[in-house]
Amino acid sequence: MGVAVVCASRTGNTEKLAERARVELGEALTDDVAGADVVLLGSWTDKGGLDEGLAEALGQLAGKRVFLFGTCGFGGDDAYYARVLDNFASALPDDVEVVGRFMCQGQMPPAVRERYVTMAEANPERFQPMIENFDRALGHPDAADLDAFADALRAAGVLS
Ligand SMILES: Cc1cc2nc3c(=O)[nH]c(=O)nc-3n(C[C@H](O)[C@H](O)[C@H](O)COP(=O)(O)O)c2cc1C
């Protein structure tokens, strides 16, 4: 089985997941997206959805089996993860079969926290929880996230 990995990552979080997948895939990994049996499609979360730069790659996925994965800044809420993954899925060609999905938290750049701290001075009720979320995100995806991703790939039958 040939498996291709297509991933959009701006600051490296989602790329960590992609790299784990590549290592686990070994010989099954292929660069040939058009010829692959399964495509792992990964993205950071941009305003609740996929990186817009993936638009061109999406056209190559028609009729394919696809495993969706990603990272997002807002963590610890499975319902939120599911919503983002639904948004990812809605961008796929209609005839794609989604064989599995995985989402975890990804850390954000320090400038984001500085902005929250400034805004929390005027509106602590809104921004203090965002500072706490930022701090929880530090270090993610971590080793446990990567293991959970590998488990999800195995459960979907993408890895043996
Ligand atoms: C412009 C922009 C928009 C973002 N929008 C969201 C969002 O809607 N929801 C969310 O949870 N995280 C959002 N994030 C956070 C990133 O998705 C998150 O930090 C992700 O792990 C970055 O992954 P990367 O390192 O692979 O680029 C946004 C980040 C940026 C820079």
The ligand as a MOL file (V3000), in Angstrom:
LIG
                    3D

  0  0  0     0  0            999 V3000
M  V30 BEGIN CTAB
M  V30 COUNTS 31 33 0 0 0
M  V30 BEGIN ATOM
M  V30 1 C -3.6230 33.2960 11.5380 0
M  V30 2 C -3.8410 32.1790 12.5290 0
M  V30 3 C -5.1240 31.6820 12.7210 0
M  V30 4 C -5.3580 30.6610 13.6510 0
M  V30 5 N -6.6280 30.2170 13.8390 0
M  V30 6 C -6.8690 29.2770 14.7880 0
M  V30 7 C -8.1910 28.8190 15.0330 0
M  V30 8 O -9.1680 29.2430 14.3980 0
M  V30 9 N -8.3780 27.9020 16.0220 0
M  V30 10 C -7.3410 27.3840 16.7470 0
M  V30 11 O -7.5760 26.5690 17.6500 0
M  V30 12 N -6.0610 27.7730 16.5090 0
M  V30 13 C -5.8050 28.6950 15.5540 0
M  V30 14 N -4.5130 29.0900 15.3000 0
M  V30 15 C -3.3920 28.4070 16.0130 0
M  V30 16 C -2.6530 27.3710 15.1410 0
M  V30 17 O -3.5540 26.6150 14.3530 0
M  V30 18 C -1.8480 26.4040 16.0200 0
M  V30 19 O -0.8920 27.0880 16.7870 0
M  V30 20 C -1.1930 25.3020 15.1850 0
M  V30 21 O -0.6980 24.3000 16.0480 0
M  V30 22 C -0.0410 25.8210 14.3260 0
M  V30 23 O 0.4580 24.7180 13.6100 0
M  V30 24 P 1.8100 24.7620 12.7480 0
M  V30 25 O 2.9570 24.9180 13.7190 0
M  V30 26 O 1.8120 23.4360 12.0640 0
M  V30 27 O 1.7220 25.9120 11.8030 0
M  V30 28 C -4.2600 30.1240 14.3920 0
M  V30 29 C -2.9640 30.6170 14.1830 0
M  V30 30 C -2.7370 31.6360 13.2810 0
M  V30 31 C -1.3430 32.1460 13.0720 0
M  V30 END ATOM
M  V30 BEGIN BOND
M  V30 1 1 1 2
M  V30 2 1 2 3
M  V30 3 2 2 30
M  V30 4 2 3 4
M  V30 5 1 4 5
M  V30 6 1 4 28
M  V30 7 2 5 6
M  V30 8 1 6 7
M  V30 9 1 6 13
M  V30 10 2 7 8
M  V30 11 1 7 9
M  V30 12 1 9 10
M  V30 13 2 10 11
M  V30 14 1 10 12
M  V30 15 2 12 13
M  V30 16 1 13 14
M  V30 17 1 14 15
M  V30 18 1 14 28
M  V30 19 1 15 16
M  V30 20 1 16 17
M  V30 21 1 16 18
M  V30 22 1 18 19
M  V30 23 1 18 20
M  V30 24 1 20 21
M  V30 25 1 20 22
M  V30 26 1 22 23
M  V30 27 1 23 24
M  V30 28 2 24 25
M  V30 29 1 24 26
M  V30 30 1 24 27
M  V30 31 2 28 29
M  V30 32 1 29 30
M  V30 33 1 30 31
M  V30 END BOND
M  V30 END CTAB
M  END
